[in-house]
């Protein structure tokens, strides 16, 4: 039973990572370093608008993750594996 629980948990964890990459952040992390450099360069030029735009983009990404079916299937799988490990 413990082995099955571990496999379900690991599968759910992998599914959650896939859900976050596909529906949330996408492939934004590829350009992350250039975005950070751009933010540091414009820090003195009124960065409040830039920071707001970055925060809005992150909020939208989080919203897409929370609306994703893959994310909730992964969470349900983790809960099932926790229940199985208690038995």
C-alpha positions as CSV (number, residue, x, y, z in Angstrom):
1,X,0.0,0.0,0.0
2,X,2.9,2.4,0.8
3,X,4.5,1.7,-2.5
4,X,1.3,2.5,-4.4
5,X,0.9,5.7,-2.3
6,X,4.4,6.8,-3.2
7,X,3.9,6.2,-6.9
8,X,0.6,8.1,-6.9
9,X,2.2,11.0,-5.1
10,X,5.2,11.2,-7.4
11,X,3.0,11.0,-10.4
12,X,0.8,13.8,-9.1
13,X,3.8,15.9,-8.3
14,X,5.1,15.5,-11.9
15,X,1.6,16.3,-13.2
16,X,1.5,19.4,-11.0
17,X,4.9,20.6,-12.4
18,X,3.7,20.0,-16.0
19,X,0.4,21.9,-15.2
20,X,2.4,24.9,-13.8
21,X,4.7,25.1,-16.8
22,X,2.0,24.5,-19.4
23,X,-0.8,26.7,-18.1
24,X,1.0,29.1,-15.8
25,X,4.5,30.4,-16.4
26,X,4.8,28.8,-19.8
27,X,8.3,29.3,-21.1
28,X,8.8,32.7,-19.6
29,X,11.7,31.4,-17.5
30,X,13.9,31.3,-20.7
31,X,13.8,35.1,-20.9
32,X,13.9,35.6,-17.1
33,X,17.5,36.9,-17.0
34,X,16.9,39.5,-19.7
35,X,13.8,40.6,-17.9
36,X,15.7,41.0,-14.7
37,X,18.4,43.0,-16.4
38,X,15.8,45.2,-18.1
39,X,14.1,45.8,-14.7
40,X,17.4,46.8,-13.1
41,X,18.2,49.2,-16.0
42,X,14.9,50.9,-15.8
43,X,14.9,51.0,-12.0
44,X,15.7,54.7,-11.9
45,X,13.3,55.6,-14.8
46,X,10.0,55.3,-13.0
47,X,9.9,51.6,-12.4
48,X,6.5,51.6,-10.6
49,X,4.7,51.1,-14.0
50,X,7.1,48.2,-14.9
51,X,6.7,46.6,-11.5
52,X,2.9,46.8,-11.8
53,X,3.0,45.2,-15.2
54,X,5.2,42.4,-13.9
55,X,2.9,41.8,-10.9
56,X,-0.2,41.8,-13.2
57,X,1.5,39.2,-15.5
58,X,2.3,37.0,-12.4
59,X,-1.3,37.3,-11.1
60,X,-2.7,36.3,-14.5
61,X,-0.3,33.3,-14.5
62,X,-1.4,32.2,-11.1
63,X,-5.0,32.5,-12.1
64,X,-4.4,30.3,-15.1
65,X,-2.8,27.7,-12.9
66,X,-5.7,27.7,-10.4
67,X,-8.2,27.3,-13.3
68,X,-6.3,24.4,-14.8
69,X,-7.8,20.9,-14.6
70,X,-4.4,19.3,-14.5
71,X,-3.5,21.2,-11.3
72,X,-6.6,20.1,-9.5
73,X,-6.2,16.5,-10.7
74,X,-2.7,16.6,-9.3
75,X,-3.9,18.0,-6.0
76,X,-6.6,15.3,-5.8
77,X,-4.0,12.6,-6.5
78,X,-1.8,13.9,-3.7
79,X,-4.7,13.9,-1.3
80,X,-5.5,10.3,-2.3
81,X,-1.9,9.3,-1.8
82,X,-1.9,10.8,1.7
83,X,-5.0,8.9,2.6
84,X,-3.6,5.7,1.2
85,X,-0.4,6.2,3.2
86,X,-2.4,6.5,6.4
87,X,-4.2,3.2,5.9
